[in-house]
């Protein structure tokens, strides 16, 4: 005997008419994406050391690192822009510093960091120093953007082969809108845009694609099942049938990422906050963006294909 769950985020047999708000959803999405593109050009992304160049110092303090004391010491030494992250154990610290005007200025800043580190935590040791030059950072930026472009292309090819072209176009356009909104979020929050953020955006694209495939699968099944139902009503029915699964999955992933955003520290919080934003955007876009685009592109063709009579089987001769 199986027990049915007593707590449901979405009741069964919902009949919400999502397509009534299709124009509002598309307009709001277009406005937000346009604003995000404008923010991308000004003030622009807060590029991290991976894409802007700088120095990374690995250090170990004699006891658990006191980040407040370290930051105060760096600020007193004129190095308030230096970033601090805990890596490994409680004693291990990673200090990131942006490139200075000249190599000598960068070397002087590294020496000041070492002096400030000794002042805040006597007995600390510098385990290693690595520099990320402008040419390397530019190459990393090109490869990061190439990874985003290739991922969108592969998603387009996958959905095009699995569904009709209307589904593929709707999914890729929606993913582009999701990505632009995420970039706008990064500009507004001033989170450092580095390789970790590229990984976050790729994760968001993968999650959002999976969510849209679930809805599209149900639409395709219902096209075969309800051959006379108008496409607008059929899409509403498909979304309602998958709504419980969509909201449940999104809530689970959201709750899993929330502790990382709140308590993950500088090394994980940026990734987690970006993921939280992407989960909300990806889930809502599956309903209010991808579905209306599918309705506009396939309102005549998909219903026409669904109504086409199957060829009659030839009668066997006795």
C-alpha positions in Angstrom: 0.0 0.0 0.0 1.4 3.4 -1.0 0.7 6.6 0.9 -0.1 9.6 -1.1 1.8 12.8 -0.2 -0.2 15.2 2.0 1.6 18.3 1.0 1.3 19.4 -2.6 2.7 22.7 -3.9 0.3 22.6 -6.8 -3.2 21.0 -6.5 -4.2 18.3 -9.0 -6.3 19.1 -12.0 -5.5 22.8 -12.2 -7.2 24.7 -15.1 -5.2 27.9 -15.2 -5.5 29.7 -18.6 -1.9 30.7 -19.0 -2.2 31.7 -22.6 -4.4 34.6 -21.6 -1.3 36.4 -20.4 0.9 35.5 -23.4 1.2 39.1 -24.7 2.0 40.5 -21.2 4.6 37.8 -20.6 6.3 38.4 -23.9 6.3 42.2 -23.5 7.7 42.0 -20.0 10.4 39.6 -21.1 11.4 41.7 -24.1 11.6 44.9 -21.9 13.8 43.1 -19.3 16.1 41.6 -21.9 16.5 44.9 -23.7 17.3 46.6 -20.4 19.8 43.8 -19.7 21.5 44.3 -23.0 21.8 48.0 -22.4 23.3 47.3 -18.9 25.8 45.0 -20.6 27.2 47.9 -22.6 26.9 50.4 -19.7 28.1 50.0 -17.0 29.0 46.5 -18.1 30.0 43.4 -16.3 32.2 43.4 -13.3 34.9 41.3 -14.8 36.8 39.1 -12.4 40.5 38.3 -12.4 40.0 35.4 -14.9 38.9 37.9 -17.6 40.6 41.1 -16.5 44.0 39.9 -15.2 45.5 40.1 -11.8 47.4 38.2 -9.1 46.2 35.3 -6.9 48.0 34.6 -3.6 47.6 31.4 -1.7 48.3 32.0 2.1 47.9 30.0 5.3 47.3 31.7 8.7 48.5 30.1 12.0 44.9 29.8 13.2 41.4 30.1 11.6 41.4 33.1 9.3 39.7 36.2 10.7 38.3 37.7 7.5 37.2 40.9 9.1 40.6 41.6 10.6 42.3 40.7 7.3 40.0 43.1 5.3 40.7 45.9 7.8 44.4 45.3 7.4 44.2 45.4 3.6 42.1 48.5 3.7 44.6 50.3 6.0 47.4 49.3 3.5 45.4 50.9 0.6 44.4 47.5 -0.8 40.6 47.6 -0.1 39.9 46.1 -3.6 41.7 42.9 -2.7 39.3 39.9 -2.7 39.4 37.2 0.1 38.1 33.6 -0.1 38.4 30.6 2.1 39.8 27.6 0.2 40.4 24.2 1.7 40.7 24.3 5.5 39.8 27.2 7.9 43.5 28.4 7.8 43.8 28.5 4.0 43.0 31.8 2.3 43.1 32.9 -1.3 43.7 36.6 -1.9 43.0 38.1 -5.4 44.3 41.4 -6.5 43.6 43.2 -9.8 46.4 44.1 -12.1 48.1 47.5 -11.4 49.2 50.1 -13.9 52.7 48.6 -14.1 54.5 45.4 -13.2 56.5 47.3 -10.5 53.2 48.6 -9.0 51.8 45.0 -9.0 54.9 43.7 -7.2 54.7 46.5 -4.7 51.0 45.7 -4.0 51.9 42.0 -3.5 54.5 43.0 -1.0 52.1 45.2 0.8 49.6 42.3 1.0 52.3 40.1 2.6 53.1 42.8 5.1 49.4 43.4 5.9 48.9 39.7 6.2 51.7 39.4 8.8 50.3 42.4 10.7 46.8 40.9 10.9 47.8 37.3 11.5 51.5 37.0 12.6 53.1 33.8 11.5 51.1 33.5 8.2 52.8 31.9 5.2 52.5 32.7 1.5 52.2 29.4 -0.2 52.3 30.6 -3.8 51.6 33.5 -6.1 50.2 33.2 -9.6 49.6 35.9 -12.2 46.9 36.0 -14.8 48.1 38.3 -17.7 45.9 40.3 -20.1 46.5 37.9 -23.0 45.5 34.9 -20.9 42.4 36.6 -19.5 41.3 37.7 -23.1 41.7 34.1 -24.3 39.7 32.8 -21.3 37.0 35.4 -22.1 36.8 34.3 -25.8 36.6 30.6 -24.8 33.9 31.3 -22.2 31.8 33.1 -24.8 32.5 30.3 -27.3 31.3 27.8 -24.7 28.0 29.7 -24.3 27.5 30.0 -28.1 28.2 26.3 -28.7 25.9 25.2 -25.9 23.0 27.2 -27.5 23.8 25.7 -30.9 23.8 22.1 -29.5 20.5 22.8 -27.7 19.0 24.0 -31.0 20.2 20.9 -32.9 19.0 18.5 -30.1 15.5 20.0 -30.0 15.2 20.4 -33.7 15.9 16.6 -34.2 13.6 15.7 -31.3 10.7 18.0 -32.1 9.4 20.1 -35.0 11.3 23.3 -35.9 8.7 25.4 -34.1 9.7 23.8 -30.8 13.4 24.4 -31.5 13.0 28.1 -32.3 10.8 28.7 -29.3 13.2 27.0 -27.0 16.3 28.7 -28.3 14.7 32.2 -28.4 13.5 31.7 -24.8 17.0 30.5 -23.7 18.5 33.6 -25.2 16.1 35.8 -23.3 16.9 33.8 -20.1 20.7 34.4 -20.7 20.3 38.1 -21.3 18.3 38.5 -18.1 21.0 36.6 -16.1 23.6 38.9 -17.5 21.5 41.9 -16.4 21.3 40.4 -13.0 25.1 40.1 -12.8 25.5 43.7 -13.9 23.1 45.0 -11.3 24.5 42.9 -8.4 28.1 43.6 -9.5 29.0 40.0 -8.9 32.4 39.2 -10.4 32.0 37.7 -13.9 34.6 34.9 -14.1 34.8 31.3 -15.2 32.6 30.3 -12.3 29.8 32.5 -13.6 30.2 31.0 -17.1 29.6 27.6 -15.4 26.6 29.0 -13.7 25.1 30.3 -16.9 25.7 27.0 -18.6 24.0 25.2 -15.7 21.0 27.5 -16.0 20.7 26.9 -19.7 20.8 23.1 -19.1 18.2 23.3 -16.4 15.9 25.6 -18.4 16.2 23.4 -21.4 15.2 20.3 -19.4 12.1 22.2 -18.1 11.0 23.2 -21.5 11.5 19.7 -23.0 9.1 18.4 -20.3 6.4 20.9 -21.3 7.0 20.3 -25.0 6.8 16.5 -24.6 3.4 16.9 -23.1 2.3 19.3 -25.9 3.4 16.7 -28.5 1.5 13.9 -26.7 -1.6 16.0 -26.5 -1.4 16.9 -30.1 -1.8 13.2 -31.0 -4.4 12.7 -28.2 -6.7 15.7 -28.8 -6.8 16.2 -32.5 -9.7 18.6 -32.6 -8.7 20.8 -29.5 -7.5 24.3 -30.4 -3.8 24.7 -29.9 -4.2 27.5 -27.4 -6.4 25.3 -25.2 -4.1 22.4 -25.7 -1.0 24.3 -24.6 -2.9 25.4 -21.4 -3.8 21.9 -20.7 -0.3 20.6 -21.2 1.2 23.2 -18.9 -1.4 22.4 -16.2 -0.6 18.7 -16.5 3.1 19.3 -16.0 2.8 22.2 -13.5 3.1 20.1 -10.4 6.3 18.4 -11.7 7.7 21.8 -12.8 7.1 23.6 -9.6 8.2 20.7 -7.4 11.5 20.3 -9.3 12.2 24.0 -9.3 11.4 24.3 -5.6 13.7 21.4 -4.8 16.7 22.8 -6.7 16.0 26.3 -5.3 16.0 25.0 -1.7 19.2 23.1 -2.4 21.0 26.2 -3.7 19.7 28.6 -1.1 22.0 27.5 1.8 25.0 27.9 -0.6 23.9 31.4 -1.3 23.5 32.3 2.4 26.3 30.4 4.0 28.6 29.3 1.1 31.1 32.2 1.5 32.5 34.3 -1.3 33.7 31.3 -3.3 30.2 29.8 -3.7 27.7 32.5 -2.9 28.0 34.3 -6.3 27.4 31.0 -8.2 24.5 30.1 -5.9 22.7 33.5 -6.2 23.0 33.4 -9.9 21.6 29.9 -9.9 18.7 31.0 -7.7 17.9 33.8 -10.2 18.2 31.4 -13.2 15.9 28.9 -11.6 13.1 31.5 -11.2 13.6 32.9 -14.7 13.9 29.5 -16.4 10.8 28.1 -14.7 8.7 31.1 -15.5 9.9 31.4 -19.1 8.8 27.8 -19.8 5.3 28.9 -19.1 5.1 32.5 -20.2 7.6 32.7 -23.0 8.4 29.4 -24.6 4.7 28.3 -24.7 3.4 31.6 -26.3 6.1 31.5 -28.9 5.1 27.9 -29.8 1.5 29.1 -30.0 2.3 31.9 -32.4 4.7 29.8 -34.6 2.6 26.6 -34.7 -1.0 27.7 -34.4 -1.8 26.7 -38.0 0.9 24.2 -38.9 0.9 22.0 -35.8 -2.9 21.7 -35.8 -3.0 21.1 -39.5 -0.4 18.2 -39.1 -2.4 16.8 -36.2 -5.6 16.8 -38.2 -4.1 15.1 -41.2 -5.8 11.8 -41.8 -3.6 8.8 -41.6 -3.4 6.8 -44.9 -5.8 3.9 -45.0 -4.3 0.5 -44.8 -4.6 -1.6 -47.9 -7.1 -4.4 -47.5 -5.6 -7.8 -47.8 -7.0 -10.0 -50.5 -8.6 -13.2 -49.4 
